[in-house]
Amino acid sequence: MHLTRDDLYSLEQYAQVRGDFRARVMDHKKHRQVQIGAHVTLYFEDRLTMQYQIQEMLRVERIFEAEGIQDELDAYNPLIPDGTNWKATFMIEYEDVDERRDALARLRGIEDQVWVQVSDFERVYAIADEDMEREDEAKTSSVHFLRFEIAAPMAAALKQGAKLAIGIDHPEYRYQVDAPPAVRDSLTQDLAD
């Protein structure tokens, strides 16, 4: 369910609750991220993580006018799962600038090789960057936005505790990990009954 202006704190209200709200969101996010190998992390988004992102943008930019608030809602609402999918921010993380530049050149197309797999079901590959292209002829971006469509039988299996594996099949970056049960359980809550 998308966020509306009624779901947001005013700047003044947010200043009062920010510490507690931020602590709650950071605790929530611990169970919504998966590291894949040494240099890639998936941050699974939901309504709460997007509310936090919007609140922080409004705060930093000092946005209080209706049109500006709506612009932020329009930008971030597409990252909220709709009951049949997961949405994630995919980040390629290298601290060294030269190493990062070389990796982004080698990893072109990686965003299309990210997958999730529920138990023995077929792998579900990400649909990447629906809002804009984030790759060019020379390199990929260090940030991508992914959507994974989860079929009803997969959702049912997850609700029964099925294993969730997450991986990448790129020739320059092949890794597979099992999602910890707390992450699987958090992601399962994004799926409709």
C-alpha positions in Angstrom: 0.0 0.0 0.0 1.4 3.3 -1.1 2.2 6.1 1.3 0.2 9.4 1.3 0.8 12.8 2.8 -1.4 11.6 5.7 1.1 8.9 6.6 4.0 11.4 7.0 5.0 13.5 9.9 5.2 17.3 9.5 8.8 18.6 9.7 8.1 19.8 13.3 6.6 16.4 14.3 9.4 14.6 12.7 12.0 16.6 14.6 10.4 15.4 17.8 10.1 11.7 17.0 13.1 11.3 14.7 15.4 9.6 17.2 12.9 6.9 18.2 11.6 6.5 14.6 15.1 6.1 13.3 16.0 3.5 15.9 12.9 1.5 15.0 13.7 1.7 11.3 17.4 0.7 11.7 16.3 -2.3 13.8 13.8 -3.2 11.1 16.3 -2.9 8.3 18.7 -5.4 10.0 16.3 -8.1 8.9 15.9 -6.8 5.3 19.4 -6.9 3.9 21.5 -9.7 2.4 25.2 -9.5 1.6 26.1 -11.5 -1.5 29.8 -12.0 -1.6 32.2 -9.3 -0.4 31.0 -6.4 -2.5 27.2 -6.6 -3.1 24.3 -6.0 -0.7 20.6 -6.2 -1.4 18.5 -3.8 0.8 14.9 -5.0 0.6 12.5 -2.1 0.8 9.0 -1.8 2.3 6.6 0.8 3.4 8.5 1.6 6.6 11.9 1.9 4.9 10.4 4.2 2.3 8.6 6.3 4.9 11.9 6.8 6.6 13.6 7.7 3.3 10.9 10.3 2.5 10.9 11.8 5.9 14.7 12.2 5.7 14.5 13.8 2.3 11.8 16.2 3.5 14.0 17.0 6.5 17.3 17.5 4.7 15.7 19.5 1.8 13.3 21.4 4.2 10.4 20.5 2.0 7.0 21.5 3.5 4.9 22.5 0.5 2.3 20.0 -0.8 3.8 19.8 -4.3 7.3 19.0 -3.0 6.0 16.4 -0.6 4.0 14.8 -3.5 7.1 14.7 -5.6 8.9 12.7 -2.9 6.0 10.3 -2.5 5.9 9.8 -6.3 9.6 9.1 -6.3 9.7 6.5 -3.5 6.2 4.9 -3.6 7.3 2.7 -6.6 9.8 1.0 -4.3 7.1 -0.4 -1.9 6.3 -4.0 -2.7 2.7 -4.6 -3.7 2.0 -8.0 -2.2 3.3 -10.1 -5.1 6.9 -9.0 -5.2 9.9 -7.8 -3.4 11.7 -4.6 -4.2 15.3 -4.0 -3.3 18.1 -1.5 -3.6 21.1 -3.3 -5.0 24.5 -1.8 -4.1 27.9 -2.6 -5.4 30.3 -1.5 -2.7 34.1 -1.1 -3.1 35.9 1.4 -0.8 38.9 1.9 -3.1 37.9 4.3 -5.9 40.1 2.7 -8.5 39.0 -0.8 -7.6 35.3 0.4 -7.7 35.8 1.9 -11.2 37.4 -1.3 -12.5 34.7 -3.5 -10.9 31.8 -1.4 -12.4 33.4 -1.8 -15.9 33.7 -5.6 -15.4 30.3 -6.0 -13.9 28.2 -4.5 -16.7 24.8 -6.3 -16.7 25.1 -7.7 -13.2 21.7 -6.2 -12.2 20.0 -8.6 -14.6 21.8 -11.6 -13.1 20.5 -11.3 -9.6 18.0 -14.0 -8.5 16.0 -15.4 -5.6 15.0 -19.0 -5.2 12.4 -20.4 -2.9 13.1 -24.0 -2.0 13.1 -26.1 -5.3 11.1 -23.7 -7.3 12.6 -22.0 -10.4 14.9 -19.0 -9.8 13.3 -15.6 -10.1 15.6 -13.1 -11.8 15.3 -9.5 -11.0 13.6 -6.9 -13.2 16.1 -4.1 -12.9 15.9 -0.3 -13.1 12.3 0.2 -14.4 12.5 3.9 -13.8 15.7 4.6 -15.8 18.7 3.0 -17.4 21.7 2.9 -15.0 24.3 1.4 -17.2 26.1 2.6 -20.3 28.6 1.1 -22.7 31.5 1.5 -20.3 30.2 0.6 -16.9 27.3 -0.3 -14.7 26.1 1.9 -11.8 26.9 1.1 -8.2 23.2 1.4 -7.3 20.3 -0.4 -9.0 16.6 -0.9 -8.1 15.3 -4.4 -8.5 11.9 -6.1 -8.4 11.4 -9.8 -7.9 8.0 -11.2 -8.8 7.0 -14.0 -6.4 4.4 -16.5 -7.6 1.6 -17.5 -5.1 3.0 -21.1 -4.7 6.4 -19.7 -3.7 4.8 -17.3 -1.2 2.8 -20.2 0.3 6.0 -22.2 0.6 7.8 -19.3 2.3 5.0 -18.9 4.8 5.5 -22.6 5.7 9.2 -21.9 6.3 10.8 -22.8 3.0 14.4 -22.0 2.4 15.2 -18.8 0.5 18.4 -18.6 -1.5 19.7 -15.4 -3.1 22.5 -15.2 -5.7 24.2 -13.6 -8.7 25.1 -15.4 -11.9 27.4 -12.8 -13.5 30.5 -14.3 -15.0 32.7 -11.9 -13.0 30.7 -12.3 -9.8 29.1 -15.6 -8.9 27.8 -16.0 -5.4 24.9 -17.7 -3.6 23.7 -17.3 0.0 20.9 -18.7 2.0 18.8 -15.9 3.5 18.8 -16.1 7.3 15.4 -17.1 8.7 14.8 -13.6 10.2 15.3 -12.1 6.7 13.1 -14.7 5.1 10.4 -14.1 7.6 10.6 -10.3 7.2 10.4 -10.6 3.4 7.5 -13.1 3.7 5.5 -10.4 5.4 5.6 -8.4 2.1 3.6 -11.1 0.3 -0.2 -11.2 0.3 -2.0 -14.1 1.8 
